[in-house]
């Protein structure tokens, strides 16, 4: 069964990877024909200037590609794929065991795959939100937000520790979605999210922006502007953000990256810096309450008292 699962991943990669490569080449060519922002143009802006709600919104002017940044993103992507192929043996066995002990049989009903897509997208919303709200999970996810550029290569800047979030999707096999169907739903979700990492596409028609996650919505998610922090977690549907109160429209020009950027293209530092910083804070903290707080409270959390 594990080999069948790996073959499925490989088949998806045979289709997806050439599309990714051709799309990045085309996007880079297109952006070079457009007026581009000066890198770091928002560094000296005040929080008020970055987050004004005044209409109309700023025009979209891209940052474009930068060679070292793109190399770092692609290196992270290759590492993420390698790590995923290594851990899928374990995660697939877990999903298979859970499926044998399923509570429902939703995967055998008419329209099951659409149901699997919606269920996965819903769970992805919460996975994504928890990765921003709990520091130990943010340490895993921060890799994806570490670029100060925003283009299709940024979509591939993924963590090598993805298996630590697999528990979020345990409801899929328990609801009766077969592991192969669950995997396919995750792959389609991932494939959809690739194209929204771009500044080559401005805002889409209002009817599309109202329901789907779009480049405009996801640019907000990658922003360090105060009003953009921890917003727009959706994968395919932005509906979840509107239901759970985490939606924010794109108005001000986006300052990409982290609130405190790490200023490195070293893939090991990109992947591990927040795990190291978290471990240091846990070791320094006095009292178990504060140690646990550094793990499961927000990334910016600090102990109020020494105990």
C-alpha positions in Angstrom: 0.0 0.0 0.0 2.8 2.4 0.8 4.3 1.9 -2.6 1.0 2.6 -4.2 0.7 5.8 -2.3 4.2 6.9 -3.4 3.4 6.1 -7.0 0.4 8.3 -6.8 2.6 11.2 -5.5 5.1 10.5 -8.3 2.3 10.6 -10.9 1.1 13.9 -9.6 4.6 15.3 -9.6 5.1 14.2 -13.3 2.2 16.5 -14.2 2.6 19.3 -11.6 6.4 19.9 -11.7 6.6 20.8 -15.5 3.7 23.2 -15.0 5.4 24.8 -12.1 8.6 25.3 -14.0 7.0 26.7 -17.2 4.7 29.0 -15.1 7.7 30.5 -13.2 9.6 31.1 -16.4 6.6 32.8 -18.0 5.8 34.8 -14.9 9.4 36.0 -14.6 9.4 37.1 -18.2 6.1 38.9 -17.8 7.0 40.7 -14.7 10.2 42.0 -16.3 8.1 43.8 -18.9 6.1 45.6 -16.1 7.1 48.6 -13.9 8.4 47.2 -10.7 8.7 48.4 -7.1 12.1 49.2 -5.6 12.9 46.4 -3.2 12.5 47.5 0.4 10.3 50.5 -0.6 8.0 50.1 2.4 10.7 49.5 5.0 10.5 53.0 6.4 6.7 53.3 6.4 4.9 53.7 9.7 2.3 51.2 10.8 -0.4 53.8 10.0 1.0 54.2 6.5 1.1 50.5 5.9 -2.4 49.8 7.2 -4.6 52.8 6.2 -8.1 51.7 5.3 -8.7 54.7 3.0 -10.1 53.9 -0.4 -9.3 53.4 -3.2 -6.8 50.7 -2.8 -3.2 51.0 -4.0 -2.4 49.9 -7.5 -0.6 46.6 -7.9 3.1 47.1 -8.6 5.2 43.9 -8.4 8.4 43.3 -6.6 9.5 40.6 -9.1 12.1 37.9 -8.8 15.5 37.9 -7.2 18.0 35.1 -8.0 19.1 34.1 -4.5 15.6 34.4 -3.1 14.3 32.1 -5.9 17.1 29.6 -5.3 16.3 29.5 -1.6 12.6 28.9 -2.4 13.4 26.1 -4.8 15.8 24.5 -2.4 13.1 24.5 0.3 10.7 23.0 -2.1 13.0 20.1 -3.1 13.7 19.5 0.6 9.9 19.5 1.4 9.2 16.9 -1.4 12.1 14.7 -0.1 10.8 14.9 3.5 7.3 14.2 2.4 8.3 11.1 0.4 10.2 9.9 3.5 7.3 10.3 5.9 4.4 9.2 3.7 5.1 5.6 4.6 4.1 6.3 8.2 1.3 8.8 7.5 -0.3 6.4 4.9 -0.2 3.5 7.4 -1.9 5.7 10.0 -4.6 6.8 7.5 -5.2 3.2 6.4 -5.6 2.1 10.0 -8.0 5.0 10.7 -10.0 4.2 7.6 -10.4 0.6 8.7 -11.9 2.0 11.9 -14.0 4.7 10.2 -17.1 6.1 11.8 -18.9 7.0 8.5 -18.7 6.0 4.9 -18.8 9.4 3.2 -16.2 8.3 0.6 -18.7 5.8 -0.9 -21.5 8.3 -1.4 -22.4 10.1 -4.6 -20.2 13.2 -5.1 -17.7 11.8 -2.6 -14.7 13.5 -4.1 -16.3 16.9 -4.0 -17.1 16.2 -0.4 -13.4 15.3 0.2 -12.3 18.5 -1.4 -14.5 20.6 0.8 -13.6 18.7 3.9 -9.9 18.9 3.2 -10.2 22.7 2.5 -12.1 23.2 5.8 -9.5 21.3 7.8 -6.7 23.1 5.9 -8.1 26.4 7.0 -7.8 25.3 10.7 -4.3 23.8 10.1 -3.2 27.1 8.5 -4.7 29.2 11.3 -3.2 27.1 14.1 0.2 27.3 12.4 -0.1 31.1 12.8 -1.6 31.0 16.3 0.7 28.5 18.1 4.4 29.1 18.0 5.6 25.5 17.8 3.5 25.2 14.6 4.6 28.6 13.4 8.2 27.4 13.7 7.2 24.8 11.0 5.3 27.3 8.8 7.5 30.4 9.0 9.7 29.1 6.2 6.8 29.8 3.8 6.6 33.4 4.9 10.3 34.2 5.0 10.6 35.6 1.5 10.4 39.3 1.0 9.4 38.6 -2.6 6.1 37.2 -3.8 6.0 35.1 -7.0 5.3 31.6 -8.0 8.6 30.3 -6.6 7.4 31.5 -3.2 4.6 28.8 -3.4 7.4 26.2 -3.4 9.1 27.6 -0.3 7.8 24.9 2.0 8.9 23.5 5.3 10.6 20.1 5.7 8.6 19.2 8.7 5.1 19.0 7.2 4.4 15.6 8.9 4.0 17.3 12.3 0.7 18.8 11.1 -0.8 15.5 9.7 -2.9 15.1 12.8 -5.2 17.9 11.7 -6.5 15.7 8.8 -7.2 12.6 10.9 -11.0 13.3 10.5 -10.7 12.5 6.8 -10.3 8.7 7.0 -12.5 8.6 10.1 -15.3 10.2 8.1 -14.8 7.4 5.5 -12.7 9.1 2.8 -10.2 6.5 1.5 -6.5 7.5 1.9 -6.1 7.6 -1.9 -9.0 10.0 -2.2 -7.7 12.1 0.7 -4.3 12.3 -0.9 -5.8 13.4 -4.2 -7.9 16.1 -2.5 -4.7 17.4 -0.8 -2.8 17.4 -4.1 -5.6 19.3 -5.9 -5.6 21.8 -3.0 -1.9 22.3 -3.2 -2.0 22.6 -7.0 -4.7 25.3 -6.7 -2.7 27.3 -4.2 0.4 27.5 -6.5 -1.1 30.0 -8.9 -2.3 32.4 -6.3 1.3 33.2 -5.3 1.7 35.9 -8.0 1.7 39.6 -8.6 1.1 39.0 -12.3 -2.6 38.8 -11.6 -4.5 41.8 -10.1 -7.9 41.6 -8.6 -10.4 39.2 -10.3 -14.1 39.8 -10.9 -16.0 40.5 -7.7 -18.0 37.2 -8.0 -14.7 35.2 -8.0 -13.1 37.3 -5.2 -16.2 36.7 -3.0 -15.9 33.0 -2.9 -12.4 31.8 -4.0 -9.0 32.4 -2.6 -7.3 34.6 -5.2 -3.9 36.2 -5.7 -5.2 39.4 -4.1 -6.5 37.6 -1.0 -3.3 35.6 -0.6 -1.0 38.6 -1.1 -2.7 39.9 2.0 -1.9 36.7 3.8 1.8 37.1 3.0 1.9 40.7 4.2 3.7 42.1 7.3 1.4 45.2 7.3 -0.3 45.3 10.7 -3.8 44.9 9.3 -2.7 41.9 7.2 -1.2 39.8 9.9 -2.9 36.5 10.5 -5.6 36.9 7.8 -6.9 35.0 4.8 -6.0 31.4 5.8 -8.2 29.7 3.2 -6.8 27.2 0.7 -9.3 27.2 -2.2 -12.3 28.9 -0.6 -12.0 32.3 1.1 -15.5 31.6 2.5 -14.0 30.1 5.7 -12.2 33.3 6.5 -15.5 35.2 6.1 -17.3 32.8 8.3 -14.7 32.7 11.1 -13.8 36.4 11.0 -10.3 36.3 9.5 -10.9 37.9 6.2 -9.1 41.1 5.1 -9.3 42.7 1.6 -6.2 44.0 -0.2 -6.1 47.8 0.0 -2.6 49.0 0.9 0.5 47.8 -1.0 1.8 44.6 0.7 5.1 44.6 2.6 6.1 40.9 2.1 8.0 38.8 4.6 8.1 38.7 8.4 7.6 41.4 11.0 11.3 40.9 11.7 13.0 39.4 8.6 15.9 37.0 9.0 18.0 38.4 6.2 19.4 35.1 4.9 19.2 32.8 1.9 20.7 29.9 3.8 18.2 27.1 3.5 19.1 25.6 6.8 18.6 28.8 8.7 15.4 29.5 6.8 14.1 26.1 7.8 15.3 26.0 11.4 15.7 29.5 12.8 12.4 29.6 14.6 12.7 26.1 16.0 16.0 27.2 17.5 14.6 30.5 18.8 11.6 28.7 20.4 13.9 26.1 22.0 16.0 28.9 23.5 13.0 30.6 24.9 11.6 27.4 26.4 15.0 26.6 28.1 15.3 30.2 29.5 11.7 30.4 30.8 11.0 29.9 34.5 8.2 27.6 35.4 6.3 25.0 33.3 3.5 27.4 32.6 5.8 29.8 30.8 7.7 27.0 29.0 4.4 25.7 27.6 3.3 29.2 26.8 6.4 29.6 24.5 5.3 26.5 22.7 1.5 26.9 22.3 0.8 30.6 22.5 1.3 33.0 19.7 4.7 33.7 18.1 5.0 37.1 19.8 3.9 35.9 23.3 6.0 36.8 26.3 5.5 35.7 29.9 3.8 38.3 32.1 5.3 37.0 35.3 8.5 35.0 35.9 6.5 32.0 37.3 
